[in-house]
Amino acid sequence: MGILFWTLLFALSAHAGHLTVAGVSDGGAAIRDLQLREFGMVFHPGSNGYLGANLLYFPLPSQSQLTTEYGDHEGYILRQNFAGYFAESLGKSGWDLGVLWWIERHGWDSEDFLVFPNYGKFSLIRSVQTAGVSIARPQYNFGFAGGIQYTNPEYVGKVYEPETDTLYEWAAATFGPISAQTSFHHSSFRHARVTLNLESKKVLGGRDSGPLTYLPNIDVAVYDRNGEGEDSLRIFWEQNLIAQRLYAEVAVYFPDPALRFVALKYYPDPSKVVSIDVTCYRKPDGHLLWGGGLSMPFIRVAYNHADDIENVFGLRGTFVLQFHFGIEKIRDTFVGLNGSRSTPMMTREVDTDESVKKQRREQREKEFEESRRKSSTSSTSSSPHEITATGIVRENAK
């Protein structure tokens, strides 16, 4: 079985597509959009926090070769990121104030590294950060957020377009199932997004079954393409098929060849902590790339997955081992990113409101006193009683 596994693995890697200069160069814009898209899934009124971390590892060197005008180059892909969001209520005002920070470091280098790159002739190492604050009113189900995005090219090799440190501004708003985003580079438009989260989710106060759980989630984004004033349109549709466990996803791009990818994702639990995926990605030339993956709380394994092709420099034929973690806290429950119900490990509610803690403490004390009183009454009723005997005749002995 071991020999069969490694044979299959190397056979798959033989069909890996090499990285291109254009794919690596476009990685910064793709990640900036991905970070805002992910924050949009996290930011709901009543959301108290989110922690996410990913470290991707590509075990086969053949799938991370870089093709340039000078030929093919052996090297390694880097992609590591962290996301954090924390929100807390402002006393008894009814408002929640939050802070967020998404950071990713990615690129290609001639040597494998975790912290200190080699900075070879054809290397490109870049970091992308999204930071900001949010304010929300859970009672009325609306909120606003805004901040900056910062792109820092640590090193850009001679085959890439020159890059400099760049600062962007972004803003977001949400009201009920509707949310919107936009970003700018000073006064220059970068993207606008409208999302309709129509699917009813128990974790957000909705239903856990019924027709309303089969409404779709639709994401429509318009963004400036390569900063040249040519806009692109991206439409993403997520559809619950069976009991919030089986979902279909479709992404369409214009003016590129319309259909970009379709995916079928099965979640053993609606919390979306574990998933089993089958995907099909459509290349610009019309060829289809089939792939799939398995995601668990701390590890993810995938081959040719559409999400990886989208977010890792357009690389295809990718076999990925990934440290993966993502958990969100909403209304004192924990849920996977974009999940519909709390996680199975949620065995009790977590008290965060002081008034709730006081109420429950008083209730426990009341129950304890009642228990003591019943115990005392029971004890009294079972105590020994004095018995007086009658009808006994005593005779004096003669």
C-alpha positions as CSV (number, residue, x, y, z in Angstrom):
1,M,0.0,0.0,0.0
2,G,2.9,2.4,0.8
3,I,4.5,1.7,-2.6
4,L,1.1,2.3,-4.3
5,F,0.6,5.5,-2.5
6,W,4.0,7.0,-3.4
7,T,3.6,5.8,-7.0
8,L,0.3,7.6,-7.3
9,L,1.6,10.7,-5.6
10,F,4.5,11.1,-8.0
11,A,2.3,10.3,-11.0
12,L,0.0,13.1,-10.0
13,S,2.9,15.5,-9.5
14,A,4.1,14.8,-13.0
15,H,1.0,16.7,-14.3
16,A,1.8,19.7,-12.1
17,G,1.8,23.1,-13.9
18,H,4.8,25.3,-13.2
19,L,4.5,28.7,-11.6
20,T,4.5,31.7,-14.0
21,V,5.9,35.2,-13.4
22,A,2.5,36.7,-14.0
23,G,0.9,34.3,-11.5
24,V,3.3,35.2,-8.7
25,S,3.1,39.0,-9.5
26,D,-0.8,38.9,-9.3
27,G,-0.7,37.2,-5.9
28,G,-0.8,40.4,-3.9
29,A,-4.1,41.6,-5.4
30,A,-5.7,38.1,-5.0
31,I,-4.7,37.9,-1.3
32,R,-6.0,41.5,-0.5
33,D,-9.3,40.5,-1.9
34,L,-9.3,37.2,-0.1
35,Q,-8.6,38.8,3.3
36,L,-11.5,41.2,2.9
37,R,-13.8,38.4,1.6
38,E,-12.9,36.3,4.7
39,F,-13.5,39.2,7.1
40,G,-16.9,39.7,5.4
41,M,-17.8,36.1,6.4
42,V,-16.7,36.8,10.0
43,F,-18.3,40.2,10.6
44,H,-21.8,39.8,11.8
45,P,-23.5,41.8,14.6
46,G,-23.1,39.5,17.6
47,S,-19.8,38.0,16.4
48,N,-17.3,38.2,19.3
49,G,-14.1,36.9,17.7
50,Y,-12.3,34.8,15.1
51,L,-8.9,33.1,15.0
52,G,-7.5,31.6,11.9
53,A,-4.0,30.3,10.9
54,N,-2.7,28.5,7.8
55,L,0.7,27.2,6.9
56,L,0.9,25.5,3.4
57,Y,3.5,23.0,2.5
58,F,4.1,21.7,-1.0
59,P,6.1,18.4,-0.5
60,L,7.0,17.8,-4.2
61,P,9.6,20.2,-5.7
62,S,8.3,19.3,-9.2
63,Q,5.1,21.2,-8.6
64,S,6.7,24.4,-7.5
65,Q,9.1,25.1,-10.4
66,L,9.1,28.6,-11.7
67,T,9.0,29.3,-15.5
68,T,10.6,32.5,-16.7
69,E,12.1,33.9,-19.9
70,Y,15.4,32.4,-18.7
71,G,14.0,28.8,-18.3
72,D,12.7,26.7,-15.5
73,H,14.0,27.2,-12.0
74,E,13.8,24.8,-9.0
75,G,12.4,26.4,-5.9
76,Y,9.8,26.5,-3.1
77,I,6.5,28.2,-2.5
78,L,5.8,30.0,0.7
79,R,2.3,30.8,2.0
80,Q,1.6,31.4,5.7
81,N,-1.1,33.6,7.2
82,F,-2.8,34.5,10.5
83,A,-6.2,36.2,11.1
84,G,-7.5,37.6,14.4
85,Y,-10.7,39.5,15.2
86,F,-11.9,40.4,18.7
87,A,-15.1,42.4,19.7
88,E,-16.4,43.4,23.1
89,S,-19.5,45.2,24.3
90,L,-19.1,48.9,25.4
91,G,-20.6,48.6,28.8
92,K,-24.4,48.8,28.7
93,S,-24.5,51.0,25.6
94,G,-25.6,48.1,23.4
95,W,-22.7,48.7,21.0
96,D,-19.8,46.2,20.3
97,L,-16.4,47.5,19.4
98,G,-14.0,45.3,17.5
99,V,-10.4,45.2,16.2
100,L,-9.0,43.0,13.4
101,W,-5.7,42.0,11.9
102,W,-5.2,39.7,8.9
103,I,-1.6,39.1,7.8
104,E,-0.1,36.9,5.1
105,R,3.4,36.3,3.9
106,H,3.8,34.5,0.6
107,G,6.0,34.2,-2.5
108,W,8.6,32.0,-4.2
109,D,12.2,31.4,-3.3
110,S,15.1,29.3,-4.5
111,E,15.5,27.7,-1.1
112,D,13.0,26.3,1.4
113,F,12.6,28.5,4.5
114,L,10.1,29.4,7.3
115,V,11.4,32.8,8.6
116,F,14.5,34.0,6.7
117,P,14.4,33.7,2.9
118,N,17.3,33.3,0.5
119,Y,16.3,36.2,-1.8
120,G,17.5,34.5,-5.0
121,K,17.6,36.2,-8.4
122,F,14.1,35.0,-9.3
123,S,12.6,35.3,-5.9
124,L,9.6,37.3,-4.8
125,I,8.6,37.6,-1.1
126,R,5.6,39.7,-0.2
127,S,3.5,40.4,2.9
128,V,-0.1,41.6,2.9
129,Q,-1.8,43.0,5.9
130,T,-5.4,44.1,6.6
131,A,-6.2,46.0,9.8
132,G,-9.1,48.0,11.1
133,V,-11.9,48.5,13.7
134,S,-15.5,47.6,13.7
135,I,-18.6,49.0,15.5
136,A,-21.9,47.0,15.6
137,R,-25.3,47.1,17.2
138,P,-26.4,43.5,17.6
139,Q,-29.9,44.4,18.9
140,Y,-30.7,46.1,15.5
141,N,-28.5,43.7,13.5
142,F,-26.2,46.3,11.8
143,G,-22.6,47.2,11.9
144,F,-19.7,49.1,10.2
145,A,-16.0,48.5,9.8
146,G,-13.1,50.2,8.1
147,G,-9.3,50.3,8.1
148,I,-6.2,50.0,5.9
149,Q,-4.5,47.4,3.8
150,Y,-0.7,47.4,3.5
151,T,1.3,45.5,0.9
152,N,5.1,45.2,1.5
153,P,7.3,43.5,-1.2
154,E,10.3,42.4,0.8
155,Y,12.2,41.3,-2.3
156,V,11.3,41.4,-6.0
157,G,13.5,39.6,-8.5
158,K,14.5,40.9,-11.9
159,V,11.9,39.0,-13.9
160,Y,8.9,40.7,-12.1
161,E,7.3,44.0,-12.4
162,P,8.8,46.5,-9.9
163,E,6.7,46.8,-6.7
164,T,6.8,49.3,-3.8
165,D,5.1,49.5,-0.4
166,T,1.5,50.4,-1.0
167,L,-1.3,51.5,1.3
168,Y,-5.0,51.0,0.6
169,E,-8.2,52.1,2.4
170,W,-11.2,49.9,2.9
171,A,-14.7,50.1,4.4
172,A,-17.5,47.6,5.1
173,A,-21.1,47.7,6.3
174,T,-23.7,45.0,7.2
175,F,-27.4,45.2,7.8
176,G,-29.4,42.0,8.3
177,P,-28.5,39.5,5.5
178,I,-26.9,42.2,3.3
179,S,-23.3,43.4,3.5
180,A,-21.1,45.6,1.3
181,Q,-17.4,46.4,1.0
182,T,-15.2,48.7,-1.0
183,S,-11.5,49.6,-1.1
184,F,-9.4,52.4,-2.6
185,H,-5.8,53.3,-3.2
186,H,-6.1,57.0,-2.2
187,S,-8.8,58.2,-4.6
188,S,-8.4,55.3,-7.1
189,F,-11.2,52.7,-6.9
190,R,-10.0,49.1,-6.3
191,H,-13.1,47.0,-5.6
192,A,-16.7,46.9,-4.5
193,R,-18.6,43.9,-3.2
194,V,-22.2,43.2,-2.2
195,T,-23.0,39.9,-0.4
196,L,-26.5,38.5,0.3
197,N,-26.3,36.0,3.1
198,L,-29.9,34.7,2.6
199,E,-29.4,31.2,4.2
200,S,-31.0,31.0,7.6
201,K,-28.4,29.9,10.2
202,K,-29.2,28.9,13.8
203,V,-25.9,30.3,15.0
204,L,-27.1,33.8,13.8
205,G,-30.5,33.4,15.4
206,G,-32.1,31.7,12.4
207,R,-33.6,28.3,11.9
208,D,-31.8,24.9,11.9
209,S,-34.1,23.3,9.3
210,G,-36.8,24.1,6.9
211,P,-37.1,26.0,3.5
212,L,-35.3,29.1,4.7
213,T,-32.1,27.2,5.2
214,Y,-32.1,26.4,1.5
215,L,-31.9,30.1,0.4
216,P,-28.6,30.8,-1.4
217,N,-25.6,33.0,-0.3
218,I,-24.5,35.2,-3.2
219,D,-21.3,37.3,-3.5
220,V,-20.9,39.8,-6.3
221,A,-17.7,41.8,-6.7
222,V,-16.4,44.4,-9.2
223,Y,-12.7,45.1,-9.1
224,D,-10.1,47.0,-11.0
225,R,-8.1,44.6,-13.1
226,N,-4.4,45.1,-12.8
227,G,-4.8,48.8,-12.0
228,E,-5.4,49.6,-15.6
229,G,-9.0,50.7,-15.4
230,E,-10.4,47.5,-16.9
231,D,-13.0,46.2,-14.5
232,S,-13.8,42.5,-13.8
233,L,-16.9,41.0,-12.4
234,R,-16.9,38.0,-10.0
235,I,-20.1,36.2,-9.0
236,F,-20.0,33.5,-6.4
237,W,-23.0,31.3,-5.4
238,E,-23.2,29.0,-2.4
239,Q,-26.2,26.7,-2.2
240,N,-27.3,24.3,0.6
241,L,-28.4,21.0,-1.0
242,I,-29.0,18.7,2.0
243,A,-29.6,19.7,5.6
244,Q,-26.8,22.3,5.7
245,R,-24.3,19.4,5.3
246,L,-23.9,19.2,1.5
247,Y,-23.2,22.4,-0.4
248,A,-22.6,23.4,-4.0
249,E,-20.4,26.3,-5.0
250,V,-20.1,28.1,-8.3
251,A,-17.8,31.0,-9.3
252,V,-18.2,32.9,-12.5
253,Y,-15.9,35.6,-13.9
254,F,-16.5,38.3,-16.6
255,P,-15.2,39.2,-19.1
256,D,-13.0,36.1,-18.8
257,P,-14.4,32.8,-19.9
258,A,-17.5,32.8,-17.7
259,L,-17.4,29.6,-15.5
260,R,-14.3,29.5,-13.3
261,F,-15.0,26.6,-11.0
262,V,-17.7,24.5,-9.4
263,A,-17.3,22.6,-6.1
264,L,-19.3,20.0,-4.1
265,K,-18.5,20.2,-0.3
266,Y,-19.8,17.8,2.3
267,Y,-19.7,18.8,6.0
268,P,-20.3,15.9,8.5
269,D,-21.5,18.6,10.9
270,P,-23.2,22.0,10.0
271,S,-20.5,23.8,12.0
272,K,-18.2,23.3,9.0
273,V,-15.2,22.3,11.0
274,V,-14.6,19.2,8.9
275,S,-15.2,19.0,5.1
276,I,-14.7,16.7,2.2
277,D,-14.5,18.5,-1.2
278,V,-14.7,17.6,-4.9
279,T,-13.9,20.5,-7.2
280,C,-13.6,21.2,-10.9
281,Y,-11.6,24.2,-12.2
282,R,-11.9,25.6,-15.7
283,K,-8.7,26.9,-17.3
284,P,-8.8,29.8,-19.8
285,D,-8.2,27.3,-22.6
286,G,-11.4,25.4,-21.6
287,H,-9.7,22.4,-20.1
288,L,-11.1,21.1,-16.8
289,L,-9.0,20.3,-13.8
290,W,-10.6,17.9,-11.2
291,G,-9.4,17.9,-7.6
292,G,-10.5,17.6,-4.0
293,G,-9.5,17.7,-0.4
294,L,-10.1,16.8,3.2
295,S,-10.1,19.5,5.9
296,M,-10.0,18.8,9.6
297,P,-9.5,21.1,12.6
298,F,-5.7,21.2,12.4
299,I,-4.8,19.6,9.1
300,R,-5.9,19.8,5.5
301,V,-4.8,17.6,2.6
302,A,-5.8,18.5,-1.0
303,Y,-4.9,17.9,-4.6
304,N,-5.7,20.2,-7.5
305,H,-8.3,22.0,-5.3
306,A,-10.0,25.0,-6.9
307,D,-9.4,27.1,-3.8
308,D,-5.6,26.5,-4.1
309,I,-5.6,27.2,-7.8
310,E,-7.4,30.5,-7.1
311,N,-5.2,31.6,-4.2
312,V,-1.8,30.1,-4.8
313,F,-0.6,32.1,-7.9
314,G,-2.8,30.1,-10.3
315,L,-0.7,27.0,-9.7
316,R,-2.3,23.8,-10.9
317,G,-1.5,20.2,-10.1
318,T,-0.9,21.1,-6.5
319,F,-0.6,18.5,-3.8
320,V,-0.9,20.4,-0.5
321,L,-0.3,19.6,3.1
322,Q,-1.6,22.4,5.3
323,F,-1.7,23.3,9.0
324,H,-5.2,24.7,9.2
325,F,-7.2,26.3,12.0
326,G,-10.3,28.6,11.9
327,I,-12.9,29.1,14.6
328,E,-15.4,31.9,15.2
329,K,-17.3,32.9,18.4
330,I,-20.8,34.1,17.9
331,R,-23.2,34.8,20.7
332,D,-21.3,32.6,23.2
333,T,-21.1,29.7,20.8
334,F,-18.2,28.4,18.7
335,V,-18.5,27.7,15.0
336,G,-16.3,27.0,12.0
337,L,-15.8,29.8,9.4
338,N,-19.2,30.4,7.7
339,G,-20.8,27.5,9.6
340,S,-24.5,27.4,10.4
341,R,-24.5,25.7,13.8
342,S,-22.2,25.5,16.8
343,T,-19.4,23.0,17.0
344,P,-20.0,19.5,18.4
345,M,-17.4,20.2,21.2
346,M,-19.7,23.0,22.5
347,T,-21.0,21.2,25.6
348,R,-22.0,24.2,27.6
349,E,-22.7,27.9,27.2
350,V,-19.9,30.3,28.1
351,D,-21.1,33.2,30.3
352,T,-19.7,36.6,29.2
353,D,-22.4,39.0,30.5
354,E,-22.1,39.8,34.2
355,S,-25.9,40.1,34.6
356,V,-26.3,36.6,33.2
357,K,-23.7,35.3,35.5
358,K,-25.4,36.9,38.5
359,Q,-28.8,35.5,37.5
360,R,-27.5,32.0,37.2
361,R,-25.6,32.3,40.5
362,E,-28.8,33.4,42.3
363,Q,-30.8,30.6,40.6
364,R,-28.2,28.0,41.7
365,E,-28.3,29.4,45.3
366,K,-32.2,29.2,45.3
367,E,-32.1,25.6,44.1
368,F,-29.6,24.8,46.8
369,E,-31.8,26.3,49.5
370,E,-34.9,24.4,48.3
371,S,-32.9,21.2,48.2
372,R,-31.7,21.8,51.8
373,R,-35.2,22.6,53.0
374,K,-36.6,19.5,51.4
375,S,-33.8,17.4,52.9
376,S,-34.5,18.9,56.4
377,T,-38.3,18.2,56.1
378,S,-37.6,14.7,55.0
379,S,-35.2,14.2,57.9
380,T,-37.8,15.5,60.5
381,S,-40.6,13.3,59.2
382,S,-38.4,10.2,59.5
383,S,-37.2,10.9,63.1
384,P,-38.3,8.3,65.8
385,H,-41.6,8.8,67.6
386,E,-42.6,7.9,71.2
387,I,-45.0,5.0,71.4
388,T,-47.4,4.6,74.3
389,A,-48.6,1.1,75.0
390,T,-52.1,0.7,76.6
391,G,-54.0,-2.3,77.8
392,I,-51.1,-3.8,79.8
393,V,-52.1,-5.2,83.2
394,R,-49.4,-5.5,85.9
395,E,-50.0,-8.0,88.7
396,N,-48.2,-7.9,92.0
397,A,-46.6,-11.1,92.8
398,K,-47.8,-12.8,95.9
